[in-house]
Every structure is written in C-alpha cells, then in structure tokens.
Amino acid sequence: MDSIGTNRTPLRSVAASATRSSALPRPHRHPALGNRLAATKLGIAARCGGARGYFGKVQRFDAARSAAARAQSGKAGRSVIREMGHTSSDSEMPLNYSSGKAFPLGVSQADAGLNFAIFSQNASSVTLCLKLPERGTQDDAEIVEFALDRQKNKTGDIWHVSVEGLPASGVLYGYRINGPQGWQQGHRFDDSVILLDPYAKLVSGRKYFGVDKEEPSQLFGTYDFDSSPFDWGDDYRLPNLPESDLVIYEMNVRAFTADESSGLGPAVRGSYLGLIDKIPHLLELGVNAVELLPVFEFDELEFKRFPNPRDHMVNTWGYSTINFFAPMSRYASAGGGPVVASKELKQMVKALHNAGIEVILDVVYNHTNEADDANPYMTSFRGIDNKVYYMLDLNNDPQLLNFSGCGNTLNCNHPVVKELVLDSLRHWVKEYHIDGFRFDLASVLCRGPDGSPLDAPPLIKEIAKDSVLSRCKIIAEPWDCGGLYLVGRFPNWDRWAEWNGQYRDDIRRFIKGDPGLKGVFATRVSGSADLYQVNNRKPYHSVNFIIAHDGFTLCDLVSYNSKHNDANGECGRDGCNDNYSWNCGVEGETNDLIVRRLRSRQMKNFHVALMISQGTPMMLMGDEYGHTRYGNNNSYGHDTHINNFQWGQLEERKDGHFRFFSEMIKFRHNHPMLRRDRFLSKNDVTWHEDCWENQESKFLAFTIHDHNSGGDIYLAFNAHEYFVDAVIPPPPQHKSWSRVVDTNLESPNDIVPEGVPLTGSGYRIAPYSCILLKAKP
C-alpha cells in the first residue's frame, strides 16, 4: 500500500501493535504517515476442528496403530500402509500410503501415486487430511486422515507421504499439525484446525465473490493433474517491452468490470474473462502494462467473521494473502472454482500479451491474512510453524512483530521462507507467464528475523539475480510501517525499480500551488537524479505516480481538502490525513462551473506532468474519466460503485477528459526523448529560469532538446492564481513552434496532436494551467 507525506516514523510502536487487545479489526496502516490503506487482516480463529461434524464424518488412521495392515509393495524396502477403519464400496479404490519423498514441497506426481510434502521444523506430529470426491459431494465428503510416522515420513524438517489410489484431480487436502504448546517459545500449534499447504497450487473455498449468504467454507488445497497443459498458441510471444517504454495502469481485476455498466453478463462481471472483454479500452487509452491489485487467494469476507463496526464491508483490494501460489478462485467466471480460475487467468494473460500489454502483479509477501495474537485467524503458516514463518519479539512473551501494520510480519529472510517466496515468484512466471511484480511494503523484505534492517537482504538479492526472474520487472514499494523508508536507497543490484513516493508528493504540492517547490518540481520531472543516479541505475527505475489505489483518486485530489471516510465504519479515524490535495474552492461535488473547470484543468496538469517526466509513469484505473470515491481515501472495503469502474461515465466523457488522457499517453509513446534510458545532461534540457531561489515563484518553463531531428519540446507550468506572459525561446533552425497542449482550452483544443502553428514569441499562460509546444518543420 501507499503512504503520503515525509514523516518517516512509524504510526505506532511495534510493541504497541503487538500487545493491542482490541476485538475490532484494525485498518491497514500507512508506512510513513497516517493509516495504511488496505484491508485489515484480523478475524477469529478458524476452529474447524472444534466443530468437526460440520465438515463431515472424520476417520483418523494412526500409522502406529496400523502395523498389521502393512504390506510389501513390488519395490523392495517400500512399506505400504493401507488405510484402516473405512469400508470401501466396490466403486472405491483403497488408498495405500508409503514413505514418500521430501521434495518438491506441495503435491506432486510420483511413480506410484501422489506425493505430499510439507515443512515444519518444530512440529511433533503431522496428519494429512483428504476429502475424496467419490466419497460424497465436495461439501459433505468424509475427511480421511493419515498420521505421518516421524521415522518413516520425515526427512530433516520436511514431512512427506506418498498416496496411491487418489484421483488425479478433485481431491481436497490439508494438514493437522501439533507441536510444543509453549506460547513463550513462539509456538502456536493447534491440531484442531485443518491447515492449508503453503505450497498448494490451487485453493478451494467459497465459489462466489462477496456472497455472505454462502456457508462459511474451510479452505483446502487442491490439484489438477488431469487437465492438458494450457495452450498458449503457436504464434504466442511475450511482449518483453523495454522498461523505459512502459506506461503502467494500476487496476483491480474485479472492480474493472463488476459494475452493470460494463455491459457484461452477471457470470462474467468482475472476473478474469471480464477483463479480456475490455482490452480494447486499454489499447484505446494507450497503456502497455497493467499492474493488478492482488490476485493471490484471499478472503474477501474476513471482516464478517464477528460483529464489528466494519462488518458491512468486503475486502475488495485483496491485500490479505492466504496462499502465495494459488490464483484468486472467486475471480473465475460463474463460480467456476480454482481449476477454472487458473485456466481463465492464463487466458487473460494470453489475451493481454497478444495485445502487446504486459502483466505485473502486486504481490504481498510482507504479511499474511493470519492477523495478530490478539485476534488470530489461523489458516496456514501460524499453525504449521509460527516461529519460522513470522518475525517474533522473543523478549516480549514472544509476540508477533508488526512491521506491516496488519498484525504480523512474514520472516522473509529466513532460509525456508525465502525459498517459499522465490518458488512462488518462479511459479507465477513459469506457469502464468507473468511479466513482473510490484512488492507491497518491500522494506519488510529488507529486515532480518529480529526485524533489524539488513544492508544486503538475501531475498532482495536473490530476486535480482534469479535466472527465472531475470526477464521480469521488479518494483519495490520502498517503505513499511516500521519507519524503514528507502525511497532512492532500496537495495537494488541495479535491477530493482521503486515506487517514487517523493515524486508523488512534490508534484502534488507544486501543481496545487505550494510555494518554494519550483526546483524540486524540475528535479522530479527530469528523472529524480538525486535519488536514482547511482551506480548503473536508470531513470526508469523511478516509477512515477501521482495517484495509486491508496488515497484519493485524481478527481478527488482536486475536489476534497479532507478525507470523507465515514462509510468505513471507523468514525473517520482511518485513512491518511495529509493528502496534499486542494478542492479548488468547494469541498466535494458542486455545480459551480468555475470550480469544475478549474478542477478539469488541474487533472490535465497532473497528467501532463506525469507523461512528460523521465521515468516510468503509472496511472490509476478510472482516472481516465475522472472517477470519484466521494472523498473516501481508504476504500479497500467497498465492493460498490465507490471502487467499481463506471463505464457509463467513461462514455459520457469519451470526447473530452478521456480523449485528453489518451492523446497525452500516445504523445509520450511517440517521443522517445520523454523516456530516455539515461539521465538528462545539461545539453538535453534548457531551464528558462534565472531565479531558482525565489520561493514565491510558481512558474517553470523548460525546453527538452531532440538531438536527432530537432523536434524540441517546450513546456511551461503555471501554478499561480494569475496569468503569466511567457517569452517563448526561438525554435531550432528551420523549425517553428506548434501548440500541442493548453490545458486552459476546452476540448478538443486542449490537445491537438498534430499541433497548431504558433505566431509571435510570447504566450499568455492562464492560472493553474500548462502548455506544451512542439518544434516542427
């Protein structure tokens, strides 16, 4: 998630975070200022074992009590255990168990049957739980359990078993794990809970997104070895776009088409297939990369587990990861489930790639959905080996450390957890052909097991050096909730890009008219060399953005001075208080034409600044038509029009606001001088300024030089309340200036791609507006 402002101290101390005992879910905290804007990761313990009858008849098969059933298989030395206590019908195949092997982790096909392997260093017992489709429907099937023998089914810290007789698909599985009960040693074992395999490639739970009438569902891992490999096509090619050419569109898969105005049928709205239907819109806009809010499996109904002020909300952003390998199953069309979700996600990636659009995933490896010790929601890691998977304050009872603002912090640089993250990333690249990753609160990944910052974090280095990930864009959100603010200083090995939070803050402040920012504005639009011109880093390692999913939309940035978050149920306490916004004279919706025109100019000004800046631009879904959340700057919990793309509004504004945004993106694509792969030199730009120290000046003009064809670009930004008469410099030899952009003009004159010839040597630039001139023959 994102932060606003320059305060580098954490919102609250780690100790306070860990010991808070409120029964209410907590907001996602901002890493630098205010609250972190995303879904709370709290919930009640999933005591499925405490109500075991709910999940059907349970039969437990203890290997120690099944010695009489052991038999020798055809392979010498292999001990086979037949499940005891169950009378199979003629149509049922008996299950045979053997020792299995330690690798690979998860479920894999073996010579004879399927191999199950799971890591737990501190467990004393592990029981494999299976739900078999031929023994009932998925909802009422028996749970067959097999207790692993630590002598035969354990190698090092990995527990494993091979099972013969299982179908190649349709089986649900999990584990019961027990171990030391010493809370003060950091253990949280509870074998009454069926736990999800961290390496499960598919997760089965509820079928339909946000349907709270659907019965609560135990989460199980599942697999599919029956389906043929996905057909990517003979002519299929990865886009492999140069990083300097990217224009990133941050978006939410569900929110993009969930609204009825999408024109899609109910079965497809909010799905991976729904996004495919709208690819023509992305092409018309001109973006060439989508950055998808989390598509790993998460529980959108986590707020509804017990009565609380936010139990009316649905986690629609998804920053609450349950499993790092499985695609969000409820993004499948028509409630199709995990196998369908996997296939349709691949269809979506293939369609985007065929359109020349790369796919970047927003990934959350800094914490999981399992919350804190006060209100745990045990589904996997906590019950498998809490002491390994999470950072702990061993001197404080020991409580979970909370550098994520969400109750727990994944112990990413522990060797086992590090490999889990790397295996997950490789899986998404190899299985789903993902082009890159944006790492949420990536500063967490720079901490050691005790939470202390590391100069050369092993995980960060291995991601940068990994051969499978070598073709991928890797982008850090370079801060966390513990105050580790690393903008411009993120360990990078010349590979990592960063969300440039300093760019966002400085551009917002200059455009809205704050004094003393002219020099800073110049630094930001020219590539933030003060932050990134180190070693072999490039301008495109700065991901420039003004708006992201957190905080105000672009429309709300120019419409509200203050957040309006009452709909979130926290009496306005959540969300960031410092947004560097300006309402242009009236708070919120208004019919005042003067205010509305000023807001329109300001949105265009921001977009021009973003598209002419050196670096990699990123914009938010919906800003191309002026989407509003009505001042809610923390909208993680609204599966409504607040977040959902409004296709009707897009059509209404297609010839005005949308046209400007689209043409400006295409102007960037058509002018390589705006996306250099090296930092600007003094020969690349001329600043028409001789008084940088004037704190009251809010006007800046400059010329970017085209050394190849002389097609220079002149830009001027006026953030004053009054007109400025600018003296236009002479154009290059044998050229003349043409006006391409004047944000003070009404559409279609506000942007004319072919240019309007300019006469004279001056230009009167309106208050709160900008112009762009192009030198043409």
Protein Blocks (a to p, Z undefined) as FASTA:
>chain_A
ZZedjbfbdfbdfklmmmpccfbdcddddfkgocdddddfbdcdddfklmmmlnopaddd
dfklmmmmgccdfbehiacdddehiacdfklccddddebjfbdehjdddfbocddddddf
kbcbdcdddddfklocfklgccddddddfklmcghjaccdddehiafehiacdddddddf
bfknopacdfkbccddfklcbdcddfbehiakbccddddddddfkbccddebjkbccfki
afklpccddddfklmmmpmklopafklgopaklmmmmmmmmmmnopabdcdddfbdcdfk
lmmmpgcfklmbccfkopacfbfkbccfklpghhlojmlmmmmmmmmmmmmmmnopacdd
dddfkbcfklpmklccdfklmmmommlmpccdfkgopacddfkonopacdfkbmklmmmm
mmmmmmmmmmnopabdcdehkllmmccfkopacfblfklmmmmmpmklmmpccdddfbdf
eopacehiacfklmaccddfklmmmmmmmmnopahilmmmmmmmnoopmlmmgcjbcfkl
pccdfbdfehcdfklmmmcfbdcfklnonnomgocfblopaehhpgcjdfbfklmmmmmm
mmmmmmmmmmmpgcjddddehjlnopaeehpablklcccfklmccfklmmmmmmmmmmmm
mmmmmmmmmmmklmccbdcdfklpccddfblklmkbccdcdddddfknopacdddddfbf
bdcddddddddehiacddfbdckbccfklpcfkopadedjbdcddehiaddddddZZ
